Amino acid sequence: MRVTTVRLQVDVEQQLDAIAGRLNRSKGWVINQALAEYIEKQQLELDRWQQTLAAMESAAQGKVVAASEVHSWLQSWGTEDEQDAPEPGK
């Protein structure tokens, strides 16, 4: 494990102490948990942004599905005649 020094605002330090005390854990453990969750959230946001850019590029290339096809497909869900998902550009 590596060591990193962080300067905390007084109120943040006090809250960190309180949380660590309630959880019966060290401040380092609480900080590691919080940073791991933050990093995971940032990665999810990056992944979603990349998916958005890819979707925008597909749309710009005309790879879209008409709303009427999507509605028809959704309305078929759970019926005996359930349709396959419509494919872009067809």
Sequence and secondary structure as in RCSB ss.txt:
>XXXX:A:sequence
MRVTTVRLQVDVEQQLDAIAGRLNRSKGWVINQALAEYIEKQQLELDRWQQTLAAMESAAQGKVVAASEVHSWLQ
SWGTEDEQDAPEPGK
>XXXX:A:secstr
         HHHHHHHHHHHHHHT  HHHHHHHHHHHHHHHHHHHHHHHHHHHHHHHHHHTT    HHHHHHHHH
HTTSTT      TT 
